[in-house]
Amino acid sequence: MFSPDIKKWLFCAALSFVFLPVSAQLDSLSFYDESRLNPEDKNKLEFCFDNLNFVLDNEYKGVLVKGYTLPGLWLLPRFTYQPLKNLKVEAGAYLLRYWGADRYPNLNYSDIAVWKGGQYQKGFHALPFFRVHYRASKTFDIILGHYYGKNNHRLIEPLYNVEMGLSADPEAGMQLLWKTRVFDMDAWINWESFIFQQDDHQEAFTFGISSRLKAAGFSDKVNVYFPIQTLFQHRGGEINTEAHFRSIQTWLNAAGGVGINVNGSRKIFRRFNAEVDGAFFSQQAGTLLPFDRGFGFQARAFVDLYRFRILGGYWQSHDFVTIFGNPHFGCVSIQDENITYKNPKMLFFKIQYAQRIAKGFAWGIHADLYNQLPVMVNDPEVGWYRQKNAPSVAVGLYLRTNFSLLLKKFN
């Protein structure tokens, strides 16, 4: 079933899981940021250092996406000042470095459009960073500038690829966070590409909502929730008269479903979660993509056992295109834009762990298997053919550093 290379990666990953102790989950330590304001930090001026070092190897099969490796790091040093209990200002710089690379395009590390910047940076891909966080009430927050984006939106994988926490630029624009006992909502607009008069590229922005309705729990340990998620991306611009590609493009991804959480003890059985989601795609303007409408279905469950997370799931779709999601969940190849899948089905499995070394320091590892079941492929150059079972593996190792130093506390 598996090639020798894939067997080797699975064997090495299995040894790592056996011999290395862990104390927390990889997603919470490596890919998410704390968005809570602490009233006790009033009048504090601090220096914060946030860094993620990573090596990710993607051994992919099939024709949806080519395999590749991401070895590198990102840095986010910044100064923070909280003049009020409910107001915080942050300023710094975001730096991305891939080992073995010395030149980086200036623009948009999320592959949102067909154009790329003509100017390059050397040494690091660098951006200024600025954020203002205002807590308007106990349940409502407003964030302007570089808000809490990427995996903090907690979108399902068919809508957002976890890997973008390594490679994508910080999202910038506006974010609204609303959290109550029965309902959570994260709404944002990410301005990926601003244009000036006679610019030669497109304006691009994304609007998203990730919400969760929390039903009454059956007990203190069991609760049911209903996630509703929407991503809407627009590319266009009326003032870029010099652009060689000015066609308006508007796409929509959405998902909704039901999930259940079962919380256990803190020793061996920690948590069980199961979720079923339906996903939707619509090309509302333009003809860039081969499908105008599509849908998908996902069922997945995970269990946290003695510091390990083991996850398994099933996915099937029809004419589904993911805007920012993992390409394995789409029907359109990003390896060759003319190749499409007909009603693909996939089994996926993940195992992960993480260890908190000390306050502000953590590391983790994960191994993912995406097994595309036999499917009909449409390649305009050769016609329709049947692709055999195509297992793909991703293995990653991470070290997260996130600490702050108090510089001064004002009276």
C-alpha positions as CSV (number, residue, x, y, z in Angstrom):
1,M,0.0,0.0,0.0
2,F,2.8,2.4,0.9
3,S,6.0,3.2,-0.8
4,P,9.4,2.6,1.0
5,D,9.8,6.4,1.6
6,I,6.4,6.7,3.2
7,K,7.0,3.6,5.3
8,K,10.3,5.1,6.5
9,W,8.5,8.4,7.6
10,L,5.8,6.5,9.4
11,F,8.3,4.3,11.2
12,C,10.4,7.3,12.4
13,A,7.3,9.2,13.5
14,A,6.1,6.2,15.4
15,L,9.4,5.9,17.3
16,S,9.2,9.6,18.2
17,F,5.8,9.2,19.7
18,V,6.9,6.2,21.8
19,F,10.1,7.7,23.3
20,L,9.3,11.4,23.8
21,P,7.2,12.6,26.8
22,V,4.5,15.3,26.2
23,S,2.3,17.5,28.3
24,A,0.0,19.4,25.9
25,Q,-1.5,19.5,22.4
26,L,0.5,20.7,19.4
27,D,-2.2,23.0,18.0
28,S,-2.6,25.0,21.2
29,L,1.2,25.4,21.7
30,S,2.4,26.0,18.1
31,F,-0.4,27.4,16.0
32,Y,-2.6,29.7,18.1
33,D,-2.1,33.0,19.9
34,E,-3.5,34.3,23.1
35,S,-6.2,36.9,22.4
36,R,-7.3,37.7,26.0
37,L,-6.6,41.1,27.6
38,N,-5.3,40.8,31.2
39,P,-6.5,43.8,33.3
40,E,-3.5,43.3,35.6
41,D,-1.3,44.4,32.7
42,K,-2.5,48.0,32.9
43,N,0.2,50.6,32.5
44,K,2.8,47.9,31.5
45,L,5.3,48.5,28.7
46,E,6.7,45.1,27.6
47,F,8.9,43.6,25.0
48,C,7.4,40.4,23.5
49,F,9.3,37.8,21.5
50,D,7.3,35.3,19.5
51,N,9.0,32.7,17.3
52,L,8.2,29.5,15.6
53,N,10.9,27.2,14.2
54,F,9.7,24.5,11.9
55,V,10.7,21.6,9.6
56,L,7.7,20.2,7.6
57,D,8.1,17.5,5.0
58,N,5.2,16.8,2.7
59,E,5.5,13.6,0.7
60,Y,2.5,13.8,-1.6
61,K,1.1,11.4,-4.1
62,G,-1.5,12.0,-6.8
63,V,-1.8,15.1,-9.0
64,L,-3.6,17.5,-6.7
65,V,-0.5,19.0,-5.3
66,K,3.3,18.4,-5.5
67,G,5.3,17.4,-2.4
68,Y,7.6,20.0,-0.9
69,T,9.5,20.8,2.3
70,L,9.3,23.9,4.5
71,P,12.5,24.4,6.7
72,G,12.7,27.7,8.5
73,L,11.3,30.1,11.1
74,W,9.2,33.2,11.6
75,L,9.9,35.9,14.2
76,L,7.5,38.4,15.7
77,P,9.4,40.8,18.1
78,R,7.2,43.6,19.3
79,F,6.6,46.2,22.0
80,T,3.3,46.2,23.8
81,Y,1.7,48.9,26.0
82,Q,-1.6,48.6,27.8
83,P,-2.6,52.1,29.0
84,L,-6.0,50.9,30.2
85,K,-7.4,47.6,31.5
86,N,-9.3,47.2,28.2
87,L,-6.9,48.7,25.6
88,K,-3.6,47.3,24.3
89,V,-1.3,48.6,21.6
90,E,1.4,46.5,19.9
91,A,4.1,47.5,17.4
92,G,7.0,45.4,15.9
93,A,8.0,43.4,12.8
94,Y,7.2,40.1,11.3
95,L,10.2,38.2,9.7
96,L,10.0,35.0,7.7
97,R,13.1,33.0,6.8
98,Y,13.4,29.7,4.8
99,W,16.8,28.0,5.2
100,G,18.5,27.9,1.9
101,A,16.6,31.0,0.5
102,D,18.0,34.5,0.4
103,R,15.4,36.3,-1.9
104,Y,11.7,36.8,-1.1
105,P,8.8,38.4,-3.0
106,N,7.5,41.5,-1.2
107,L,3.8,40.5,-1.4
108,N,1.3,38.2,0.2
109,Y,2.6,34.8,1.4
110,S,-0.8,33.1,1.0
111,D,-0.8,32.5,-2.7
112,I,-4.1,34.3,-3.2
113,A,-3.7,35.5,-6.8
114,V,-2.1,34.8,-10.1
115,W,0.3,37.8,-9.8
116,K,3.4,38.2,-7.6
117,G,5.3,41.3,-6.7
118,G,8.0,42.4,-9.0
119,Q,10.3,43.7,-6.2
120,Y,12.2,41.4,-3.8
121,Q,13.6,41.5,-0.3
122,K,16.9,39.9,0.7
123,G,17.6,37.9,3.8
124,F,14.1,37.8,5.3
125,H,10.6,38.4,4.1
126,A,9.8,41.3,6.4
127,L,6.6,43.3,7.3
128,P,5.9,46.0,9.9
129,F,3.4,44.8,12.5
130,F,0.9,46.9,14.4
131,R,-2.2,46.0,16.4
132,V,-4.7,47.8,18.6
133,H,-7.0,45.6,20.8
134,Y,-10.0,47.3,22.5
135,R,-12.3,45.3,24.8
136,A,-15.6,47.2,24.4
137,S,-17.4,45.0,27.0
138,K,-17.1,41.7,28.8
139,T,-18.2,39.8,25.7
140,F,-17.1,42.0,22.8
141,D,-13.6,42.9,21.4
142,I,-12.5,45.1,18.5
143,I,-9.1,44.6,16.9
144,L,-7.6,46.8,14.2
145,G,-4.4,46.2,12.3
146,H,-2.8,42.8,12.5
147,Y,-5.5,40.9,14.3
148,Y,-5.6,37.3,15.7
149,G,-5.8,35.5,12.4
150,K,-4.7,32.3,10.6
151,N,-5.5,29.2,12.8
152,N,-7.0,31.4,15.5
153,H,-10.2,31.4,13.4
154,R,-10.5,27.6,14.1
155,L,-11.8,26.9,10.7
156,I,-12.2,23.3,9.5
157,E,-9.4,21.9,7.4
158,P,-11.4,21.9,4.1
159,L,-11.7,25.7,4.6
160,Y,-8.3,26.6,6.0
161,N,-4.9,24.8,5.8
162,V,-3.2,24.6,9.2
163,E,0.1,24.8,7.4
164,M,-0.5,28.5,6.6
165,G,0.4,29.1,10.2
166,L,4.0,28.6,9.1
167,S,4.1,30.4,5.7
168,A,1.3,33.0,5.4
169,D,1.7,36.6,6.3
170,P,-0.1,37.9,9.4
171,E,-3.7,38.9,8.5
172,A,-4.4,42.6,8.7
173,G,-7.6,44.7,8.7
174,M,-10.3,44.4,11.3
175,Q,-11.6,41.7,13.6
176,L,-14.6,41.5,15.9
177,L,-14.7,38.9,18.7
178,W,-18.0,38.2,20.5
179,K,-18.1,35.5,23.2
180,T,-21.0,34.6,25.4
181,R,-22.2,31.6,27.4
182,V,-24.1,30.2,24.4
183,F,-22.5,31.8,21.3
184,D,-19.0,32.6,20.0
185,M,-18.3,34.6,16.9
186,D,-15.1,35.7,15.2
187,A,-15.7,38.0,12.2
188,W,-12.8,39.6,10.2
189,I,-11.8,41.3,7.0
190,N,-8.3,40.6,5.7
191,W,-7.0,43.2,3.2
192,E,-4.4,41.1,1.2
193,S,-3.8,43.5,-1.6
194,F,-4.3,47.3,-1.6
195,I,-4.0,49.1,-5.0
196,F,-3.1,52.6,-6.0
197,Q,-4.1,54.6,-9.1
198,Q,-2.9,52.8,-12.2
199,D,-1.6,49.8,-10.3
200,D,-0.8,46.7,-12.4
201,H,-2.3,44.1,-10.0
202,Q,-5.6,43.3,-8.4
203,E,-7.2,44.4,-5.2
204,A,-7.9,41.4,-3.0
205,F,-9.6,41.0,0.4
206,T,-11.2,38.2,2.4
207,F,-14.2,38.4,4.7
208,G,-14.8,35.6,7.1
209,I,-17.1,34.5,10.0
210,S,-16.4,31.6,12.3
211,S,-19.1,31.0,14.9
212,R,-20.3,28.4,17.2
213,L,-23.7,27.9,18.9
214,K,-23.2,26.1,22.2
215,A,-26.2,23.9,23.2
216,A,-27.0,23.1,26.8
217,G,-24.7,20.3,28.0
218,F,-26.0,17.0,29.0
219,S,-23.7,17.1,32.0
220,D,-20.6,19.0,33.1
221,K,-18.5,16.7,30.9
222,V,-20.6,16.4,27.8
223,N,-21.7,19.3,25.6
224,V,-23.0,19.7,22.0
225,Y,-22.2,22.6,19.6
226,F,-23.1,23.8,16.1
227,P,-20.3,25.4,14.1
228,I,-21.1,27.8,11.2
229,Q,-18.2,29.1,9.1
230,T,-18.0,31.4,6.0
231,L,-15.1,32.6,3.9
232,F,-15.7,35.1,1.1
233,Q,-12.8,36.3,-1.1
234,H,-13.0,39.1,-3.7
235,R,-10.4,40.1,-6.3
236,G,-10.9,43.1,-8.5
237,G,-10.4,46.9,-8.4
238,E,-11.8,49.7,-10.4
239,I,-8.7,52.0,-10.5
240,N,-6.0,49.6,-11.7
241,T,-6.3,50.6,-15.3
242,E,-2.8,49.3,-16.1
243,A,-3.6,45.7,-14.9
244,H,-3.2,43.0,-17.5
245,F,-5.7,40.9,-15.7
246,R,-8.7,42.8,-14.4
247,S,-11.5,40.2,-14.4
248,I,-13.6,40.4,-11.2
249,Q,-13.4,37.2,-9.2
250,T,-15.6,36.4,-6.1
251,W,-15.6,33.1,-4.3
252,L,-17.4,31.7,-1.3
253,N,-16.6,28.8,1.0
254,A,-19.0,27.9,3.8
255,A,-19.5,25.1,6.3
256,G,-21.9,24.0,9.0
257,G,-22.4,21.0,11.2
258,V,-22.7,19.6,14.7
259,G,-20.1,18.4,17.2
260,I,-19.9,16.9,20.6
261,N,-17.3,17.2,23.3
262,V,-16.7,14.7,26.1
263,N,-14.3,15.9,28.7
264,G,-12.5,13.3,30.8
265,S,-10.0,13.2,33.7
266,R,-6.6,14.9,33.5
267,K,-4.6,11.7,33.7
268,I,-5.3,9.3,30.9
269,F,-8.5,10.1,29.1
270,R,-8.6,13.9,28.6
271,R,-11.1,14.6,25.8
272,F,-13.1,13.0,23.0
273,N,-14.5,15.1,20.2
274,A,-16.6,14.2,17.1
275,E,-17.8,16.5,14.4
276,V,-19.8,16.2,11.2
277,D,-19.7,19.1,8.7
278,G,-21.1,19.9,5.3
279,A,-19.1,22.3,3.1
280,F,-20.1,24.5,0.2
281,F,-18.3,26.3,-2.6
282,S,-19.6,28.9,-5.0
283,Q,-17.9,30.9,-7.7
284,Q,-20.1,34.0,-7.6
285,A,-18.3,36.1,-10.2
286,G,-15.7,35.3,-12.8
287,T,-14.7,32.1,-14.7
288,L,-11.2,31.5,-13.3
289,L,-12.1,28.2,-11.7
290,P,-13.6,25.3,-13.6
291,F,-16.6,24.8,-11.3
292,D,-19.3,27.3,-10.3
293,R,-20.7,25.3,-7.4
294,G,-19.7,22.3,-5.3
295,F,-20.1,20.7,-1.9
296,G,-18.3,18.3,0.5
297,F,-19.0,16.2,3.6
298,Q,-16.6,15.6,6.5
299,A,-16.9,13.3,9.5
300,R,-14.0,13.3,11.9
301,A,-13.2,12.4,15.5
302,F,-10.2,12.7,17.8
303,V,-9.3,11.5,21.3
304,D,-6.7,13.0,23.7
305,L,-5.1,10.1,25.6
306,Y,-2.3,10.7,28.1
307,R,-1.0,13.8,26.2
308,F,-1.4,12.2,22.7
309,R,-4.0,13.3,20.2
310,I,-5.2,10.7,17.7
311,L,-7.5,11.8,14.9
312,G,-9.3,10.0,12.1
313,G,-11.8,11.2,9.5
314,Y,-13.5,10.8,6.2
315,W,-14.1,13.3,3.4
316,Q,-16.0,13.2,0.1
317,S,-16.9,16.0,-2.3
318,H,-18.4,17.0,-5.6
319,D,-16.9,19.9,-7.6
320,F,-15.6,21.4,-4.4
321,V,-12.9,24.1,-4.5
322,T,-11.2,25.3,-1.3
323,I,-10.0,28.9,-1.3
324,F,-7.6,28.6,1.6
325,G,-8.0,25.0,2.7
326,N,-5.7,22.0,2.4
327,P,-5.5,21.1,-1.3
328,H,-6.2,17.4,-0.5
329,F,-9.8,18.4,0.2
330,G,-10.4,20.0,-3.2
331,C,-11.4,18.7,-6.6
332,V,-9.0,21.0,-8.6
333,S,-5.3,20.4,-8.9
334,I,-2.9,23.2,-7.9
335,Q,-0.2,21.2,-9.6
336,D,-1.9,21.6,-13.0
337,E,-4.9,23.9,-13.0
338,N,-6.5,22.0,-15.9
339,I,-6.7,18.7,-13.9
340,T,-9.9,17.9,-11.9
341,Y,-11.2,15.1,-9.8
342,K,-14.6,13.6,-10.1
343,N,-16.3,13.0,-6.7
344,P,-13.1,12.2,-4.7
345,K,-13.2,10.3,-1.4
346,M,-10.5,10.4,1.2
347,L,-9.6,8.9,4.6
348,F,-7.2,10.9,6.8
349,F,-5.4,10.1,10.0
350,K,-3.3,12.3,12.3
351,I,-1.2,11.8,15.4
352,Q,0.4,14.6,17.4
353,Y,1.9,15.6,20.7
354,A,3.6,18.6,22.2
355,Q,5.7,19.3,25.3
356,R,5.8,22.5,27.3
357,I,9.4,22.8,28.2
358,A,9.0,25.9,30.4
359,K,6.9,29.0,30.5
360,G,7.1,30.5,27.0
361,F,8.8,27.5,25.5
362,A,7.2,24.4,23.8
363,W,7.9,21.9,21.1
364,G,5.9,19.3,19.2
365,I,5.7,16.8,16.4
366,H,3.0,15.4,14.2
367,A,2.4,12.9,11.4
368,D,-0.6,13.2,9.0
369,L,-1.8,10.7,6.4
370,Y,-4.2,11.7,3.6
371,N,-5.3,8.7,1.7
372,Q,-7.0,9.5,-1.6
373,L,-9.2,6.6,-2.5
374,P,-9.3,5.5,-6.2
375,V,-10.9,8.3,-8.3
376,M,-11.6,9.3,-11.9
377,V,-9.3,12.1,-13.0
378,N,-9.9,14.5,-15.9
379,D,-6.7,15.5,-17.6
380,P,-7.4,17.5,-20.9
381,E,-4.1,16.2,-22.4
382,V,-4.8,12.5,-21.9
383,G,-8.6,12.4,-21.1
384,W,-10.3,10.6,-18.3
385,Y,-8.3,7.9,-16.3
386,R,-8.6,6.1,-13.0
387,Q,-6.1,7.1,-10.4
388,K,-5.2,4.3,-7.9
389,N,-5.1,4.7,-4.2
390,A,-2.8,7.6,-3.4
391,P,-1.5,8.0,0.2
392,S,0.2,11.3,1.1
393,V,2.2,11.9,4.3
394,A,3.2,15.1,6.1
395,V,5.6,15.0,9.1
396,G,6.5,18.2,11.0
397,L,8.7,19.2,14.0
398,Y,8.2,22.5,15.8
399,L,9.7,24.7,18.5
400,R,7.7,27.7,19.7
401,T,9.1,30.5,21.8
402,N,6.7,33.1,23.2
403,F,7.7,35.2,26.2
404,S,7.6,38.8,27.4
405,L,9.9,41.0,29.4
406,L,8.6,43.9,31.5
407,L,10.4,47.1,30.6
408,K,8.5,49.6,32.8
409,K,5.3,49.9,34.7
410,F,3.9,53.5,34.7
411,N,1.9,54.8,37.6
